[in-house]
Amino acid sequence: MTDQAYSLRKRAWESNRHSHYISVSSGKGGVGKTNFTVNMACQLASMGKKVLVFDADLGLANVDIMLSLSVTATVKKYLEGRAGIDDILKKDVYGFDVFPASSGFMELAVLSDAEYEKIFNIFMLLDGKYDYIIFDTGAGIADSVVRFASIADTVIIVTQPEPTAITDAYAFMKVVRQAYNIKKMKVVFNRVDDAANSDNVYKSLKGVAAKFLGVELELLGHLRDDKLVRKAIRAQKPVSVMEPRAPFSKDVQDCVKRLVGVPVEKRASNVYDLFKGVFR
């Protein structure tokens, strides 16, 4: 594609997009970002939405492993001109589609502008075929991560309510704000065993982000620490499918409801809350 033709198409796409683009990122690895992504896709699909999960961790693929997908054509072959979009797309994986990345290719960690143009061209061609296109980005603040955040309508940061994860989440917000002037982001706290403490951590992070970065940070939800998550990961299935009534599944469902603007029913936080209406 010529530079001029690409630029014209990109401007048209940016000004009149039909799909909603979500970037799911994290400051550090191991916080449960990919697990949240695939379960969010499951919950959106259960609402009747058409969803594509694009594995944007281009050189360290995780989505296909988490979903036990057999992959032959990947983004690497696409960039090399050896596979087309339809060759790579995995259709109807638990109700949503998947565009898998590659694993173990260092050259995919740093792409040229021309290669990014070719990747972004995928979204221009698929725009409107999906209600939501979700980027499961790599961890950290590399260019390959923040570029996907830069084209997203919604930026979601997955973190944990502990110091190193919060520090890295803040660093991610800082880089994205400085590089692309993104002023609104959402946060999800994973592996929460104390909701009150997690809420306090959010309030502190929200205040610091507003004061020093000029970022408006919205809480999308808390995900309870749930042993059924580990069971589902070992089985290479989404928790929302394998254990739909699990606490984690319900928490992801609440996050998705907030994302799409559906009212969320307040859950009882303790035994007293559960029964206080009965004994009035």
N, C-alpha and C positions, 0 to 999 in steps of 0.2 A: 504494500500500500504506500502511496506517496505521503510525504509529510503534510502536504496541504489537504489532501483528501481525508487523511486521518483526523487532522485538526478540525475540519468542518464537521465530520461525523461525531467527534467527541463533544463538540460544542452543542450540537443538536441533541445528543443523548443527555448531556448534563442539564439542558434547559427543559427537556420534555421526557423525563423518564417515567416508565410505567410500573416497573418493579420497585419494591422497597429494598434497599441495600443495607445490610447489617454487618458491621465488623465486630467480631468477638476477639478480644485481645487480653493480654495479661502482662504485668511487668516482669513476672518470673515464671519459670516452668513449674509443673507439678501442682498447680492449684486447682486443676479440674476443668480447664477451659474447654477442651474438646468434648469431654463428657457432657458439659452443660450445652454445648452447641448441638450435638446430635439429639439430645433430649428436648431441647427447644424446638428443633425441627419436627420431632415426633408430635409434640403438643400442637404446633401450628397446623400440621397435616391433619390432626384429629379434629380441628376446627373447620376443615374443608379448604384450607389454604394450599396453594401450589408452591412448593418449596424446593430450592436447590441449595445444597451445602457444597461450597467450593472450598476444597482443602488448600488454603493459602499459605500453609507452611510448606513451601514448594520443594525443599530438599529433604525434609524430615516428615514424611507423610505419617499421619496418625489416624485419620478418619476411617480409611479402609481397614486398618487393623482393628479398630474398636468395633467395627461392624462386620468383621470377618468376610470382607469382600475379596473375591478373586480378581486381580487387576493385571491386565496385560498392556493396555494403552494408557499412558499417563500424560501429565502436562509436559514432561520432558520431550516425549515423542511429538507432541503438538508443536512445541517451540522449534523442533528440528524439522518440521514439515512432514513427519512420517505418520501422523494420525490426525484425523479431523475431530471436530467437536462431538459428533454423533458416535464416533468410534470409542470415545473416552467416557461419555456419560453413562452412569449406572442408573437405570430407571427403577422407580418404585421400590426403594429400599426402606421398608417400614413406612411407606406412604410418601416418601420424598425422594428426590433425585440427588445423586452425588457426582461431583467432578473430582476425581482423585488426583493427588499430587504424586511426587516420586520420593524415593527414600535413598539416602546415601550418596547424593550427588552435590558436591560442594559448589559447583558452578551455578546451581540454582539459588544459592544464598545471596548472590550479588548479580542482578540482571542489568542488562543495558537498557537504555530508554526504548530502543526498538523492540526489545523483548517484552517490556512492560506494555507497550502499545499493542503488541500481538495478544497479550493476555486480556487487556481491557477490551479489545475487540470482541472477545468471547461474550462479554456482558452486553455489548451493543447489539450483538446478533441474537442473544437470548432474552433481551429486555422485553417485558410484556408477556412472556410465556410462563413466568412465575410471579406469584404475589410477593414472595420474599426470596432474595438471594443472600445467603449468609456466608461470610468469609470467616473461616476458622484460621486465624493468622498464627504465625509463630509467636513464641514468647520473646519479651525484651523490646528493645527500641531500635532495632535495625531498620534500614531503609525499606526492606522488603515487608516489614510489618506496618510501618506508618503510612506507606503508600496506599495500602488497602483501606486503612482508616480514613485517608484523605478523600476517598470517593464514596464513602458510606453515608447514608442518610442518618443512621443511628450507630453510635460507637458505644459498645458495651465492654466494660472492664470486669473481668472475673478475678477476684482476689480472695484472700483469707484474712480474718481479723487477728493477724499477728505481725510483729514489727517488720520483718524483712519483706513480706509480701506487700504490706502497705507502703513501705518506702519505694519499692519497685513500681507499684501502681502509680504513685505520685510522679515518679520519674517518667513513666509513659505519658501521663497527662501533660507534663511539662513539655516534652518533645513534640507531641502532636499539636499542642497549643502554639508553640513557637514556630514550628515548621509549616503548619497549614491553617493556623488561626481558628481551630475548632474550639468553640466556647461552651458547647453542651455535650455532656457525656453521661452515661448511666453506669452504675456499678452493681455487681452481684457479689455477695459474700458467701463463700462456700465453706463446707465442713464446720458449720456453726454448732457449738454445743451450749452456748449461752447467748440467747437472743438479745438480752438487755445489754450485755457487754458489746456484742456486735453492733447494736444500734448506736452505742456511744462512740465506737470506733468510726462508724459512718459519719456521725455528726462532726467529729473532730476533723476527719478527712475533707468533708464538705466545706467546713469553715476555712481550712488552710488553702484548699483549691480556689475558693472564691477570693480570698485575701491576696494571695501571692501569684496566682495564675489568671485570675479573672475567668475561671471556669465554673459553670453551673453544673453541679454534680447531683444527679437524681438517683435515689435508691430504687433499684428494680426488685430486689428481694434478698432474703436470707435463705440459704439452702442448708437444711439440717444435716449434721454428720450422721450418716445412715449406713449401717453395715451391709444393707442390701445393694448399695452401689458397688461395693467391691465384688459381691457375688455376680452381679450383672456384667461387670467389666471382665471378670474371668471367663464368663460365658460368651463374651463378645456380642452382647445384645444391649440395646438401650434399656435403662431401668424403667422408663415409661411404658415399655412394651412388656418386659419380663415381669415387672412388679408395679402395675399401674396404681396400686393403692399405697405404695411405699411413701413414707414421709418426704423423701427427696422428690419423687414424681409429683406429689401434690404441690411442693414448693416451686418446682419448675413451671408447673401449670399456672400458679399464681403470677410468676414473673411474666409469662407469656400473655396472660390476661391484662396485666398492667401495660405491657408493650402495645397491645392492640386496642386498648381503651375499654376493656370489658370490666365491669365491677367485680371486685374480689371480696369474697365472703370472709369476714374476720374469723380467724381460727382461735379456739380456746388456747390460751397460753399455759394454763395449769388446771388442776382438778377443780379448784374453787370456781374459776371462770366457767368450767364445763357445767357445773351443777347449780350455780348461784340462781339461775332463772327458775329452777325446779323448786327451790326451797323458800321462795319469797312468801 
